[in-house]
Amino acid sequence: RMVVRGDNGNGEIMSVKALYCERLHYLDTELGILINYLKSSGLWDESLIILTGDHGLGGVLWKKHGDFALYDERIRVPFVVKRPEGSSQGPERIETPTNASISALSIICSTLDIPFPSDQENLPQWSRELEGIAISETIMHPEHHDYALALTSNEYKYFFRCKINWEKVQMEEFLYDKLFRISNGKTDEVNDISHHRPKEVRRFKELAVNVVQSNLAFLRSHLPVNLTDLAY
């Protein structure tokens, strides 16, 4: 995980970038050793290899993040699978910004021919309305009772912020929302285009409210009534 926070100088950011690239080089070398061993041992064709991560991008890389960056740890999750020779599914690589850990889990279960966990089947991520959209959320940014949510598609990133009454476990107040464009895999979190895309904003806002309400309903049914002391 690499998160660049606060008022970091350019020198610090460059040093973090160098460290990150160094670790990538190390990982690439180790993977190369493994692949060469499998091939030299005659095991490559029958091997199943899955390369993924426990989370995605933990912050905006190489520059300071803005107020709406919302650490995207649930999206842009790296995922590569090499299946055995002759498999009907073939190799697969996912690079879209909407790829999430739960998406990788679904593919892994299918690849290994094992049942998908039943407790994951009713999550809002699987609803038809959210197809092609990844959810990132946090109740840690930027104030104690705030709930921040980002919905990311291949074209847009929508930021939604509201205030939660944790005693009643319900959404108390809508604060504001923003819409940013994604181009060539990069999100422009400087220019809010919500005024130019009212139709998209309405669609994303409805989805965001539904996700928040769904999650709060889950909390009401699974956790103690008074959640005020959960200092996330």
GROMACS elastic network, one bead per residue, 0.5 to 0.9 nm:
[ bonds ]
;  ai    aj funct       b0    kb
    1    55     6  0.82164   500
    1    56     6  0.81906   500
    1    57     6  0.73370   500
    1    58     6  0.60051   500
    1    59     6  0.87333   500
    1    73     6  0.89613   500
    2    16     6  0.79665   500
    2    17     6  0.89913   500
    2    20     6  0.76325   500
    2    57     6  0.76913   500
    2    58     6  0.59814   500
    2    59     6  0.69738   500
    2    60     6  0.89533   500
    2    61     6  0.78687   500
    3    57     6  0.83324   500
    3    58     6  0.54484   500
    3    60     6  0.72031   500
    3    61     6  0.73872   500
    3    71     6  0.83892   500
    4     8     6  0.74436   500
    4    13     6  0.71806   500
    4    16     6  0.82157   500
    4    58     6  0.86599   500
    4    59     6  0.65110   500
    4    60     6  0.70308   500
    4    61     6  0.68755   500
    4    62     6  0.75923   500
    4    63     6  0.73847   500
    4    64     6  0.66663   500
    4    65     6  0.76069   500
    5     8     6  0.68360   500
    5    59     6  0.81449   500
    5    60     6  0.89972   500
    5    64     6  0.67188   500
    5    65     6  0.71737   500
    6    64     6  0.70553   500
    6    65     6  0.81163   500
    7    64     6  0.71306   500
    8    11     6  0.80790   500
    8    12     6  0.62445   500
    8    13     6  0.66863   500
    8    63     6  0.84621   500
    8    64     6  0.71118   500
    9    12     6  0.54711   500
    9    13     6  0.65337   500
    9    14     6  0.88472   500
   10    13     6  0.50974   500
   10    14     6  0.61480   500
   10    15     6  0.86417   500
   10    62     6  0.85285   500
   10    63     6  0.79896   500
   11    14     6  0.51836   500
   11    15     6  0.62480   500
   11    16     6  0.87220   500
   12    15     6  0.51182   500
   12    16     6  0.62761   500
   12    17     6  0.86318   500
   13    16     6  0.51383   500
   13    17     6  0.61910   500
   13    18     6  0.86822   500
   13    61     6  0.84839   500
   13    62     6  0.58113   500
   13    63     6  0.69540   500
   13    64     6  0.86684   500
   14    18     6  0.61576   500
   14    19     6  0.86400   500
   14    62     6  0.70699   500
   15    18     6  0.50525   500
   15    19     6  0.62563   500
   15    20     6  0.85999   500
   16    19     6  0.50708   500
   16    20     6  0.61079   500
   16    21     6  0.86345   500
   16    62     6  0.81502   500
   17    20     6  0.50183   500
   17    21     6  0.61593   500
   17    22     6  0.85133   500
   17    61     6  0.80492   500
   17    62     6  0.66385   500
   18    21     6  0.51809   500
   18    22     6  0.61043   500
   18    23     6  0.87133   500
   19    22     6  0.50265   500
   19    23     6  0.63219   500
   19    24     6  0.87277   500
   20    23     6  0.52245   500
   20    24     6  0.63451   500
   20    25     6  0.87679   500
   21    25     6  0.62027   500
   21    26     6  0.86595   500
   22    25     6  0.51216   500
   22    26     6  0.63256   500
   22    27     6  0.87467   500
   23    26     6  0.50084   500
   23    27     6  0.61936   500
   23    28     6  0.85667   500
   24    27     6  0.50569   500
   24    28     6  0.60878   500
   24    29     6  0.86056   500
   25    28     6  0.50458   500
   25    29     6  0.62092   500
   25    30     6  0.87396   500
   26    29     6  0.51517   500
   26    30     6  0.63338   500
   26    31     6  0.87062   500
   27    30     6  0.51938   500
   27    31     6  0.61747   500
   27    32     6  0.85481   500
   28    31     6  0.51968   500
   28    32     6  0.61474   500
   28    33     6  0.87698   500
   29    32     6  0.50610   500
   29    33     6  0.63639   500
   29    34     6  0.88281   500
   30    33     6  0.51232   500
   30    34     6  0.63821   500
   30    35     6  0.87495   500
   31    34     6  0.50882   500
   31    35     6  0.61571   500
   31    36     6  0.85560   500
   32    35     6  0.51621   500
   32    36     6  0.60601   500
   32    37     6  0.85089   500
   33    36     6  0.52506   500
   33    37     6  0.61743   500
   33    38     6  0.87437   500
   34    37     6  0.51644   500
   34    38     6  0.62946   500
   34    39     6  0.87204   500
   35    38     6  0.51653   500
   35    39     6  0.61980   500
   35    40     6  0.85791   500
   35    44     6  0.74103   500
   36    39     6  0.51645   500
   36    40     6  0.60165   500
   36    41     6  0.84315   500
   36    44     6  0.87054   500
   37    40     6  0.51909   500
   37    41     6  0.59875   500
   37    42     6  0.85464   500
   37    43     6  0.83555   500
   37    44     6  0.84854   500
   38    41     6  0.51830   500
   38    42     6  0.61968   500
   38    45     6  0.86239   500
   38    47     6  0.79347   500
   39    42     6  0.51849   500
   39    43     6  0.59113   500
   39    45     6  0.79191   500
   40    43     6  0.76757   500
   40    44     6  0.81698   500
   41    44     6  0.76925   500
   42    45     6  0.73666   500
   42    46     6  0.85891   500
   43    46     6  0.57514   500
   43    47     6  0.61352   500
   44    47     6  0.51609   500
   44    48     6  0.84230   500
   44    84     6  0.78427   500
   44    85     6  0.84613   500
   45    48     6  0.85711   500
   45    83     6  0.84340   500
   45    84     6  0.55314   500
   45    86     6  0.85865   500
   46    83     6  0.78372   500
   46    85     6  0.59762   500
   46    86     6  0.88390   500
   47    82     6  0.77024   500
   47    83     6  0.66775   500
   47    84     6  0.51816   500
   47    85     6  0.80023   500
   48    81     6  0.74517   500
   48    82     6  0.56954   500
   48    84     6  0.54581   500
   49    80     6  0.81239   500
   49    81     6  0.56614   500
   49    82     6  0.50284   500
   49    83     6  0.65532   500
   49    84     6  0.85193   500
   50    79     6  0.74241   500
   50    80     6  0.58868   500
   50    82     6  0.64043   500
   50    83     6  0.83121   500
   50   108     6  0.79799   500
   51    78     6  0.74424   500
   51    79     6  0.56527   500
   51    80     6  0.50453   500
   51    81     6  0.61681   500
   51    82     6  0.85903   500
   52    55     6  0.86016   500
   52    77     6  0.69567   500
   52    78     6  0.50559   500
   52    80     6  0.64329   500
   52    81     6  0.83908   500
   52   101     6  0.85957   500
   52   104     6  0.77558   500
   53    56     6  0.68637   500
   53    77     6  0.61631   500
   53    78     6  0.59351   500
   53    79     6  0.72865   500
   53   101     6  0.77857   500
   54    73     6  0.88003   500
   54    74     6  0.87010   500
   54    77     6  0.76411   500
   54    78     6  0.89873   500
   54   101     6  0.68891   500
   55    58     6  0.77956   500
   55    72     6  0.85649   500
   55    73     6  0.51347   500
   55    74     6  0.56051   500
   55    75     6  0.72302   500
   55    76     6  0.80769   500
   55    77     6  0.56950   500
   55    78     6  0.82273   500
   55   100     6  0.78609   500
   55   101     6  0.65364   500
   56    72     6  0.65540   500
   56    74     6  0.55497   500
   56    75     6  0.51916   500
   56    78     6  0.67875   500
   56    99     6  0.87404   500
   56   100     6  0.74776   500
   56   101     6  0.79272   500
   57    60     6  0.75289   500
   57    61     6  0.83733   500
   57    71     6  0.72597   500
   57    72     6  0.54680   500
   57    73     6  0.51631   500
   57    74     6  0.76893   500
   57    75     6  0.68673   500
   57    76     6  0.61514   500
   57    77     6  0.71122   500
   58    61     6  0.85700   500
   58    70     6  0.88325   500
   58    71     6  0.51882   500
   58    72     6  0.55693   500
   58    74     6  0.85944   500
   59    65     6  0.72032   500
   59    69     6  0.70947   500
   59    70     6  0.74800   500
   59    72     6  0.63626   500
   59    73     6  0.77191   500
   60    63     6  0.64842   500
   60    64     6  0.69466   500
   60    65     6  0.55531   500
   60    66     6  0.87588   500
   60    69     6  0.69542   500
   60    71     6  0.77753   500
   60    72     6  0.85789   500
   61    64     6  0.77960   500
   61    65     6  0.81678   500
   65    68     6  0.77577   500
   65    69     6  0.56994   500
   65    70     6  0.87230   500
   65   189     6  0.83363   500
   66    69     6  0.54804   500
   66    70     6  0.86484   500
   66   189     6  0.69216   500
   66   190     6  0.75361   500
   67    70     6  0.76655   500
   67   142     6  0.84738   500
   67   189     6  0.86521   500
   68    71     6  0.89222   500
   68   148     6  0.89983   500
   68   150     6  0.87447   500
   68   159     6  0.67200   500
   68   178     6  0.81235   500
   68   189     6  0.68003   500
   68   190     6  0.88799   500
   69    72     6  0.77336   500
   69   150     6  0.89106   500
   69   159     6  0.86805   500
   69   189     6  0.69643   500
   70    73     6  0.87823   500
   70   136     6  0.75194   500
   70   137     6  0.75045   500
   70   138     6  0.76456   500
   70   141     6  0.76828   500
   70   148     6  0.75843   500
   70   149     6  0.76953   500
   70   150     6  0.70929   500
   70   159     6  0.82467   500
   71    74     6  0.84278   500
   71   136     6  0.76570   500
   71   137     6  0.83092   500
   71   138     6  0.83080   500
   72    75     6  0.56220   500
   72    76     6  0.76304   500
   72   135     6  0.86971   500
   72   136     6  0.58536   500
   72   137     6  0.81652   500
   72   150     6  0.83823   500
   73    76     6  0.77787   500
   73    77     6  0.78533   500
   73   100     6  0.86345   500
   73   136     6  0.71698   500
   74    77     6  0.68929   500
   74    99     6  0.82255   500
   74   100     6  0.53758   500
   74   101     6  0.62871   500
   74   102     6  0.85505   500
   74   134     6  0.78680   500
   74   135     6  0.71305   500
   74   136     6  0.57621   500
   74   137     6  0.84406   500
   75    78     6  0.88620   500
   75    96     6  0.89131   500
   75    97     6  0.62163   500
   75    98     6  0.57762   500
   75    99     6  0.54241   500
   75   101     6  0.71329   500
   75   134     6  0.63858   500
   75   135     6  0.73956   500
   75   136     6  0.70166   500
   75   152     6  0.83649   500
   76    79     6  0.89086   500
   76    94     6  0.89219   500
   76    95     6  0.70865   500
   76    96     6  0.66217   500
   76    98     6  0.61771   500
   76    99     6  0.52120   500
   76   100     6  0.62366   500
   76   101     6  0.86745   500
   76   134     6  0.89951   500
   77    94     6  0.85960   500
   77    95     6  0.81543   500
   77    96     6  0.88611   500
   77    97     6  0.80174   500
   77    98     6  0.84835   500
   77    99     6  0.57766   500
   77   100     6  0.54234   500
   77   101     6  0.61572   500
   77   104     6  0.80570   500
   78    93     6  0.84728   500
   78    94     6  0.71046   500
   78    95     6  0.69914   500
   78    99     6  0.78882   500
   78   100     6  0.85993   500
   78   101     6  0.87888   500
   78   104     6  0.87541   500
   79    92     6  0.81809   500
   79    93     6  0.60021   500
   79    94     6  0.56422   500
   79    95     6  0.75244   500
   79    99     6  0.83212   500
   79   101     6  0.89399   500
   79   104     6  0.67318   500
   80    91     6  0.77946   500
   80    92     6  0.58156   500
   80    94     6  0.65972   500
   81    90     6  0.86437   500
   81    91     6  0.57341   500
   81    92     6  0.53041   500
   81    93     6  0.65249   500
   81   108     6  0.84925   500
   82    85     6  0.89439   500
   82    90     6  0.72214   500
   82    92     6  0.67040   500
   82    93     6  0.87556   500
   83    86     6  0.83588   500
   83    87     6  0.63702   500
   83    89     6  0.75189   500
   83    90     6  0.58455   500
   83    91     6  0.55898   500
   83    92     6  0.83230   500
   83   111     6  0.80452   500
   84    87     6  0.57160   500
   84    90     6  0.77978   500
   84    91     6  0.85949   500
   85    88     6  0.89306   500
   85    90     6  0.77917   500
   86    89     6  0.85937   500
   86    90     6  0.75843   500
   87    90     6  0.55534   500
   87    91     6  0.86775   500
   89    92     6  0.81859   500
   89   111     6  0.80372   500
   94    99     6  0.70177   500
   94   104     6  0.89972   500
   95    98     6  0.84374   500
   95    99     6  0.71410   500
   96    99     6  0.56770   500
   96   153     6  0.88357   500
   96   154     6  0.69644   500
   96   185     6  0.79169   500
   97   100     6  0.82425   500
   97   133     6  0.89182   500
   97   134     6  0.78158   500
   97   152     6  0.72452   500
   97   153     6  0.71166   500
   97   154     6  0.63378   500
   97   185     6  0.70252   500
   98   103     6  0.89429   500
   98   132     6  0.65225   500
   98   133     6  0.57262   500
   98   135     6  0.81618   500
   98   151     6  0.89568   500
   98   152     6  0.62054   500
   98   153     6  0.59191   500
   98   154     6  0.67448   500
   99   102     6  0.82848   500
   99   103     6  0.61685   500
   99   104     6  0.74650   500
   99   132     6  0.86959   500
   99   133     6  0.86175   500
   99   134     6  0.68186   500
  100   103     6  0.51569   500
  100   104     6  0.65371   500
  100   105     6  0.87544   500
  100   134     6  0.65911   500
  100   135     6  0.82038   500
  101   104     6  0.51149   500
  101   105     6  0.61845   500
  101   106     6  0.87586   500
  102   106     6  0.63039   500
  102   107     6  0.88371   500
  102   120     6  0.85467   500
  102   125     6  0.84761   500
  103   106     6  0.52483   500
  103   107     6  0.65584   500
  103   108     6  0.87558   500
  104   107     6  0.52178   500
  104   108     6  0.61028   500
  104   109     6  0.86275   500
  105   108     6  0.50736   500
  105   109     6  0.61346   500
  105   110     6  0.85762   500
  105   116     6  0.80672   500
  106   109     6  0.52965   500
  106   110     6  0.62889   500
  106   111     6  0.86628   500
  106   116     6  0.65813   500
  107   110     6  0.50598   500
  107   111     6  0.60321   500
  107   112     6  0.86074   500
  108   111     6  0.50013   500
  108   112     6  0.61349   500
  108   113     6  0.83358   500
  108   114     6  0.85716   500
  109   112     6  0.52328   500
  109   113     6  0.58277   500
  109   114     6  0.51229   500
  109   115     6  0.63582   500
  109   116     6  0.59476   500
  109   117     6  0.88978   500
  110   114     6  0.64111   500
  110   115     6  0.76969   500
  110   116     6  0.78714   500
  111   114     6  0.79145   500
  112   115     6  0.89854   500
  115   118     6  0.80875   500
  116   119     6  0.87748   500
  116   120     6  0.76493   500
  116   121     6  0.76837   500
  117   120     6  0.55758   500
  117   121     6  0.69755   500
  118   121     6  0.53946   500
  118   122     6  0.80860   500
  119   122     6  0.70108   500
  119   123     6  0.82096   500
  120   123     6  0.57663   500
  120   126     6  0.89939   500
  121   124     6  0.88131   500
  121   126     6  0.72038   500
  122   125     6  0.82134   500
  122   126     6  0.69631   500
  122   127     6  0.81809   500
  123   126     6  0.59686   500
  123   127     6  0.76607   500
  123   214     6  0.85393   500
  123   215     6  0.88270   500
  124   127     6  0.54010   500
  124   128     6  0.89970   500
  124   129     6  0.89889   500
  124   130     6  0.75138   500
  124   210     6  0.84051   500
  124   211     6  0.63349   500
  124   214     6  0.72460   500
  124   215     6  0.84663   500
  125   128     6  0.84758   500
  125   129     6  0.88277   500
  125   130     6  0.60716   500
  125   131     6  0.75243   500
  125   133     6  0.79879   500
  125   134     6  0.73378   500
  125   135     6  0.72671   500
  125   211     6  0.85617   500
  126   129     6  0.84051   500
  126   130     6  0.68384   500
  126   131     6  0.70110   500
  127   130     6  0.54929   500
  127   131     6  0.66831   500
  128   131     6  0.52287   500
  129   132     6  0.87357   500
  129   133     6  0.86464   500
  129   207     6  0.75505   500
  130   133     6  0.52298   500
  130   134     6  0.75885   500
  130   135     6  0.87886   500
  130   151     6  0.89701   500
  130   207     6  0.74790   500
  131   134     6  0.82885   500
  132   152     6  0.84628   500
  132   153     6  0.61225   500
  132   154     6  0.77205   500
  133   151     6  0.62689   500
  133   152     6  0.53859   500
  133   154     6  0.77980   500
  134   150     6  0.81704   500
  134   151     6  0.57175   500
  134   152     6  0.51401   500
  134   153     6  0.65463   500
  135   149     6  0.73032   500
  135   150     6  0.59760   500
  135   152     6  0.65881   500
  135   208     6  0.89291   500
  135   211     6  0.87559   500
  136   148     6  0.85184   500
  136   149     6  0.58367   500
  136   150     6  0.50965   500
  136   151     6  0.65016   500
  136   152     6  0.79780   500
  137   147     6  0.75290   500
  137   148     6  0.57076   500
  137   150     6  0.60989   500
  137   151     6  0.86073   500
  138   141     6  0.64575   500
  138   146     6  0.85815   500
  138   147     6  0.60672   500
  138   148     6  0.53652   500
  138   149     6  0.64266   500
  138   150     6  0.89725   500
  138   232     6  0.89439   500
  139   142     6  0.79819   500
  139   143     6  0.80613   500
  139   144     6  0.73679   500
  139   145     6  0.71684   500
  139   146     6  0.57323   500
  139   148     6  0.59931   500
  139   149     6  0.84868   500
  139   232     6  0.66754   500
  140   143     6  0.65965   500
  140   144     6  0.65329   500
  140   145     6  0.82168   500
  140   146     6  0.71456   500
  140   147     6  0.72587   500
  140   148     6  0.78675   500
  140   231     6  0.87049   500
  140   232     6  0.58115   500
  141   144     6  0.75816   500
  141   145     6  0.89380   500
  141   146     6  0.66080   500
  141   147     6  0.70646   500
  141   148     6  0.63996   500
  142   145     6  0.87500   500
  142   146     6  0.67308   500
  142   147     6  0.84585   500
  142   148     6  0.81476   500
  143   146     6  0.53470   500
  143   147     6  0.84309   500
  144   147     6  0.86083   500
  144   231     6  0.73383   500
  144   232     6  0.74980   500
  145   162     6  0.86065   500
  145   163     6  0.57092   500
  145   164     6  0.55555   500
  145   165     6  0.71386   500
  145   166     6  0.75790   500
  145   228     6  0.87118   500
  146   161     6  0.69328   500
  146   162     6  0.57979   500
  146   164     6  0.60835   500
  147   160     6  0.82425   500
  147   161     6  0.57360   500
  147   162     6  0.53587   500
  147   163     6  0.59367   500
  147   164     6  0.66213   500
  147   171     6  0.88977   500
  147   212     6  0.84754   500
  148   159     6  0.73216   500
  148   160     6  0.57943   500
  148   162     6  0.66154   500
  148   163     6  0.87295   500
  149   158     6  0.81434   500
  149   159     6  0.58770   500
  149   160     6  0.51130   500
  149   161     6  0.63416   500
  149   162     6  0.86817   500
  149   208     6  0.71251   500
  149   211     6  0.89359   500
  149   212     6  0.82310   500
  150   157     6  0.66088   500
  150   158     6  0.53846   500
  150   160     6  0.61823   500
  150   161     6  0.87914   500
  150   208     6  0.79307   500
  151   156     6  0.80660   500
  151   157     6  0.57177   500
  151   158     6  0.51104   500
  151   159     6  0.67187   500
  151   160     6  0.83241   500
  151   204     6  0.72822   500
  151   207     6  0.84852   500
  151   208     6  0.72991   500
  152   155     6  0.77985   500
  152   156     6  0.58790   500
  152   158     6  0.63603   500
  152   159     6  0.88089   500
  152   182     6  0.88992   500
  153   156     6  0.52817   500
  153   157     6  0.63555   500
  153   158     6  0.86186   500
  153   182     6  0.83490   500
  154   157     6  0.82702   500
  154   182     6  0.67829   500
  154   183     6  0.84008   500
  154   185     6  0.78805   500
  155   180     6  0.86605   500
  155   181     6  0.59848   500
  155   183     6  0.68478   500
  155   185     6  0.87487   500
  155   187     6  0.89139   500
  156   179     6  0.68852   500
  156   180     6  0.56674   500
  156   182     6  0.52567   500
  156   183     6  0.86184   500
  156   187     6  0.78733   500
  156   200     6  0.89676   500
  157   178     6  0.83448   500
  157   179     6  0.59085   500
  157   180     6  0.51187   500
  157   181     6  0.62909   500
  157   182     6  0.68636   500
  157   187     6  0.72584   500
  157   188     6  0.88957   500
  157   189     6  0.86188   500
  158   177     6  0.72749   500
  158   178     6  0.58354   500
  158   180     6  0.62963   500
  158   181     6  0.87358   500
  158   194     6  0.88505   500
  158   201     6  0.75873   500
  158   204     6  0.66775   500
  158   205     6  0.81529   500
  158   208     6  0.88386   500
  159   176     6  0.83720   500
  159   177     6  0.53309   500
  159   178     6  0.50196   500
  159   179     6  0.62560   500
  159   180     6  0.81217   500
  159   204     6  0.89318   500
  159   205     6  0.88640   500
  159   208     6  0.88438   500
  160   174     6  0.83604   500
  160   175     6  0.79844   500
  160   176     6  0.62811   500
  160   178     6  0.67152   500
  160   179     6  0.89120   500
  160   204     6  0.88560   500
  160   205     6  0.72556   500
  160   208     6  0.69432   500
  160   209     6  0.86595   500
  161   174     6  0.65744   500
  161   175     6  0.55395   500
  161   176     6  0.55861   500
  161   177     6  0.61468   500
  162   171     6  0.70898   500
  162   172     6  0.74865   500
  162   173     6  0.56119   500
  162   176     6  0.70889   500
  162   177     6  0.88500   500
  163   170     6  0.89180   500
  163   171     6  0.61681   500
  163   172     6  0.55527   500
  163   173     6  0.50891   500
  163   174     6  0.64201   500
  163   175     6  0.69371   500
  164   167     6  0.88591   500
  164   168     6  0.86587   500
  164   169     6  0.69413   500
  164   170     6  0.58621   500
  164   172     6  0.52036   500
  164   173     6  0.70879   500
  165   168     6  0.56689   500
  165   169     6  0.55741   500
  165   170     6  0.55081   500
  165   171     6  0.61882   500
  165   172     6  0.56890   500
  165   173     6  0.87924   500
  165   227     6  0.89580   500
  165   228     6  0.81136   500
  166   170     6  0.67237   500
  166   171     6  0.85632   500
  166   225     6  0.84862   500
  166   226     6  0.65929   500
  166   227     6  0.51729   500
  166   228     6  0.50977   500
  166   229     6  0.86659   500
  166   230     6  0.88100   500
  167   170     6  0.81220   500
  167   225     6  0.68654   500
  167   227     6  0.59098   500
  167   228     6  0.57877   500
  168   171     6  0.87476   500
  168   220     6  0.86748   500
  168   225     6  0.73405   500
  168   226     6  0.72592   500
  168   227     6  0.84142   500
  169   172     6  0.89758   500
  169   216     6  0.62044   500
  169   217     6  0.80413   500
  169   219     6  0.75285   500
  169   220     6  0.65189   500
  169   225     6  0.75214   500
  169   226     6  0.77754   500
  169   227     6  0.73382   500
  169   228     6  0.89872   500
  170   212     6  0.89927   500
  170   213     6  0.75343   500
  170   216     6  0.64226   500
  170   217     6  0.83334   500
  170   220     6  0.89418   500
  171   174     6  0.77943   500
  171   209     6  0.89210   500
  171   212     6  0.78236   500
  171   213     6  0.74158   500
  171   216     6  0.81119   500
  174   177     6  0.86019   500
  177   194     6  0.81780   500
  177   201     6  0.83206   500
  177   205     6  0.79065   500
  178   192     6  0.58751   500
  178   193     6  0.74467   500
  178   194     6  0.58962   500
  178   201     6  0.80330   500
  179   189     6  0.84466   500
  179   191     6  0.84013   500
  179   192     6  0.54366   500
  179   193     6  0.55077   500
  179   195     6  0.86680   500
  179   197     6  0.81424   500
  179   200     6  0.84979   500
  179   201     6  0.68917   500
  180   187     6  0.67098   500
  180   188     6  0.58647   500
  180   189     6  0.57959   500
  180   190     6  0.78881   500
  180   191     6  0.65892   500
  180   192     6  0.54358   500
  180   193     6  0.59553   500
  180   194     6  0.75154   500
  181   186     6  0.83941   500
  181   187     6  0.59413   500
  181   188     6  0.57698   500
  181   189     6  0.78082   500
  181   191     6  0.82025   500
  181   192     6  0.81693   500
  181   193     6  0.73997   500
  182   185     6  0.60755   500
  182   186     6  0.53819   500
  182   188     6  0.63040   500
  182   189     6  0.89691   500
  183   186     6  0.53747   500
  183   187     6  0.65345   500
  183   188     6  0.78605   500
  184   187     6  0.84810   500
  187   190     6  0.88381   500
  188   191     6  0.62564   500
  188   192     6  0.82953   500
  189   192     6  0.70535   500
  192   195     6  0.78060   500
  192   196     6  0.88791   500
  193   196     6  0.53377   500
  193   197     6  0.63975   500
  193   198     6  0.89107   500
  194   197     6  0.51576   500
  194   198     6  0.60678   500
  194   200     6  0.79786   500
  194   201     6  0.61786   500
  195   198     6  0.58941   500
  195   201     6  0.85201   500
  196   199     6  0.88700   500
  197   200     6  0.54298   500
  197   201     6  0.62688   500
  197   202     6  0.88214   500
  198   202     6  0.61636   500
  198   203     6  0.86485   500
  199   202     6  0.52765   500
  199   203     6  0.63580   500
  199   204     6  0.87484   500
  200   203     6  0.51134   500
  200   204     6  0.61121   500
  200   205     6  0.84293   500
  201   204     6  0.51719   500
  201   205     6  0.58690   500
  201   206     6  0.85133   500
  202   205     6  0.51362   500
  202   206     6  0.62097   500
  202   207     6  0.86895   500
  203   206     6  0.54044   500
  203   207     6  0.64446   500
  203   208     6  0.87658   500
  204   207     6  0.50752   500
  204   208     6  0.60513   500
  204   209     6  0.86482   500
  205   209     6  0.61514   500
  205   210     6  0.85444   500
  206   209     6  0.53121   500
  206   210     6  0.62748   500
  206   211     6  0.87582   500
  207   210     6  0.51301   500
  207   211     6  0.62564   500
  207   212     6  0.87685   500
  208   211     6  0.51131   500
  208   212     6  0.62493   500
  208   213     6  0.85862   500
  209   212     6  0.51642   500
  209   213     6  0.60618   500
  209   214     6  0.84486   500
  210   213     6  0.51485   500
  210   214     6  0.59864   500
  210   215     6  0.85773   500
  211   214     6  0.50776   500
  211   215     6  0.61734   500
  211   216     6  0.86057   500
  212   215     6  0.51727   500
  212   216     6  0.61301   500
  212   217     6  0.85538   500
  213   216     6  0.50971   500
  213   217     6  0.60846   500
  213   218     6  0.86070   500
  214   217     6  0.51397   500
  214   218     6  0.63331   500
  214   219     6  0.88082   500
  215   218     6  0.50235   500
  215   219     6  0.63180   500
  215   220     6  0.87273   500
  216   220     6  0.61546   500
  216   221     6  0.86856   500
  217   220     6  0.50996   500
  217   221     6  0.63872   500
  217   222     6  0.87116   500
  218   221     6  0.53150   500
  218   222     6  0.61308   500
  218   223     6  0.82478   500
  219   222     6  0.51815   500
  219   223     6  0.53803   500
  219   224     6  0.81746   500
  219   225     6  0.86131   500
  220   223     6  0.59280   500
  220   224     6  0.73226   500
  220   225     6  0.65313   500
  221   224     6  0.83069   500
  221   225     6  0.86985   500
  223   226     6  0.84630   500
  223   227     6  0.79433   500
  224   227     6  0.66398   500
  226   229     6  0.75646   500
  226   230     6  0.88672   500
  227   230     6  0.55095   500
  227   231     6  0.88070   500
  228   231     6  0.75089   500
  229   232     6  0.88230   500
